[in-house]
Amino acid sequence: QVQLVESGGGLVQAGGSLRLSCAASGHTFSRNTMGWFRQAPGKGREFVAAINWSGGTTYSTDSLKGRFTISRDNAKNTVYLQMNSLKPEDTAIYYCAAALNPDVPTRRWAYWGQGTQVTVSS
């Protein structure tokens, strides 16, 4: 059974940092694009960032570039999201996802985690 399990969320003050992790099991995703999405209260799910199978190419929302960085460790079957200079508007549930293809950009998101809550206080 394929599982994506996020961790690392929590409560942080504005200006602080968090590092989210997404550990995959039941399948080796070393040949799949991995990504992060988020959903703020009362809003739809929003794309955050994606990384290709090798980690050599990343793709992210323009408004988050410079603050959020996606990376991966295929040996650990894990993808990360480093979030710096956090703002209250970054408050959301953050979801990890795995795509069916190896390269970015993609819309073929097939597997999803349950999400981890990130709350940024002002």
C-alpha positions as CSV (number, residue, x, y, z in Angstrom):
1,Q,0.0,0.0,0.0
2,V,1.4,3.3,-1.1
3,Q,1.6,5.9,1.7
4,L,2.9,9.4,1.9
5,V,3.3,10.7,5.4
6,E,4.1,14.4,6.1
7,S,5.7,15.7,9.3
8,G,7.3,18.8,10.6
9,G,4.3,21.1,10.7
10,G,3.5,23.2,13.7
11,L,3.1,26.7,15.1
12,V,5.7,29.2,14.4
13,Q,6.0,33.0,14.6
14,A,6.1,35.2,11.6
15,G,9.6,35.4,10.2
16,G,10.4,31.9,11.5
17,S,11.2,28.7,9.6
18,L,10.0,25.2,9.3
19,R,11.1,22.1,7.4
20,L,8.5,19.7,6.3
21,S,9.3,16.1,5.4
22,C,7.3,13.6,3.4
23,A,8.3,10.0,3.8
24,A,7.0,7.5,1.2
25,S,6.4,3.8,1.7
26,G,4.9,1.0,-0.3
27,H,6.6,2.3,-3.5
28,T,9.9,3.7,-4.4
29,F,9.4,7.1,-5.9
30,S,12.9,7.7,-7.1
31,R,11.6,7.9,-10.7
32,N,8.6,10.1,-9.9
33,T,8.1,13.8,-9.6
34,M,7.2,14.8,-6.1
35,G,5.5,17.9,-4.9
36,W,3.9,20.0,-2.2
37,F,0.5,21.7,-2.2
38,R,-1.3,23.7,0.5
39,Q,-4.8,24.5,1.4
40,A,-5.6,27.5,3.6
41,P,-8.8,27.8,5.5
42,G,-11.7,28.5,3.2
43,K,-9.6,28.2,0.1
44,G,-8.8,25.7,-2.6
45,R,-5.7,23.6,-2.8
46,E,-2.8,25.5,-4.1
47,F,0.4,24.3,-5.8
48,V,3.5,25.1,-3.9
49,A,6.5,23.4,-5.5
50,A,7.6,20.2,-7.4
51,I,10.9,18.5,-7.9
52,N,11.8,16.0,-10.7
53,W,12.9,12.5,-10.2
54,S,16.6,13.3,-9.9
55,G,16.3,16.5,-7.9
56,G,17.9,18.4,-10.7
57,T,14.9,20.4,-11.6
58,T,12.4,22.2,-9.4
59,Y,9.3,24.2,-10.2
60,S,7.5,26.5,-7.8
61,T,4.9,29.2,-7.5
62,D,6.4,32.5,-8.3
63,S,5.2,34.2,-5.2
64,L,7.0,31.7,-3.0
65,K,10.3,31.6,-4.8
66,G,13.1,32.8,-2.5
67,R,11.3,31.7,0.7
68,F,10.4,28.0,0.0
69,T,12.8,25.4,-1.3
70,I,11.9,21.8,-2.2
71,S,14.5,19.0,-2.2
72,R,14.6,15.2,-2.0
73,D,16.6,12.3,-0.8
74,N,15.9,9.3,-3.0
75,A,17.9,7.0,-0.8
76,K,15.4,7.8,2.0
77,N,12.4,8.0,-0.3
78,T,11.7,11.4,1.2
79,V,11.0,14.9,-0.1
80,Y,11.4,18.1,1.9
81,L,10.0,21.6,1.9
82,Q,12.2,24.2,3.6
83,M,10.1,27.3,4.5
84,N,11.8,30.5,5.6
85,S,10.5,34.0,6.4
86,L,7.1,32.6,7.1
87,K,4.1,34.8,7.0
88,P,0.6,34.5,8.6
89,E,-0.8,34.0,5.0
90,D,1.3,30.8,4.8
91,T,-1.0,29.2,7.4
92,A,-2.4,26.1,5.7
93,I,-2.5,22.4,5.6
94,Y,0.5,21.3,3.6
95,Y,0.2,18.1,1.4
96,C,2.8,16.0,-0.2
97,A,2.1,14.4,-3.5
98,A,3.7,12.0,-6.0
99,A,3.2,12.2,-9.8
100,L,3.0,9.5,-12.3
101,N,5.8,10.9,-14.5
102,P,9.5,11.8,-13.7
103,D,9.7,15.5,-14.9
104,V,8.3,18.9,-14.1
105,P,6.0,20.6,-14.6
106,T,3.2,18.0,-14.3
107,R,-0.5,17.7,-13.5
108,R,-0.4,13.9,-13.2
109,W,-0.6,13.9,-9.4
110,A,-1.6,10.4,-8.3
111,Y,-0.8,9.9,-4.7
112,W,-1.4,12.2,-1.7
113,G,-0.5,12.4,1.9
114,Q,-2.9,13.3,4.7
115,G,-1.4,16.7,5.3
116,T,0.4,18.5,8.1
117,Q,-0.8,21.8,9.6
118,V,1.4,24.9,9.5
119,T,0.2,27.8,11.5
120,V,2.1,31.1,11.4
121,S,1.3,33.6,14.1
122,S,1.7,37.4,13.7
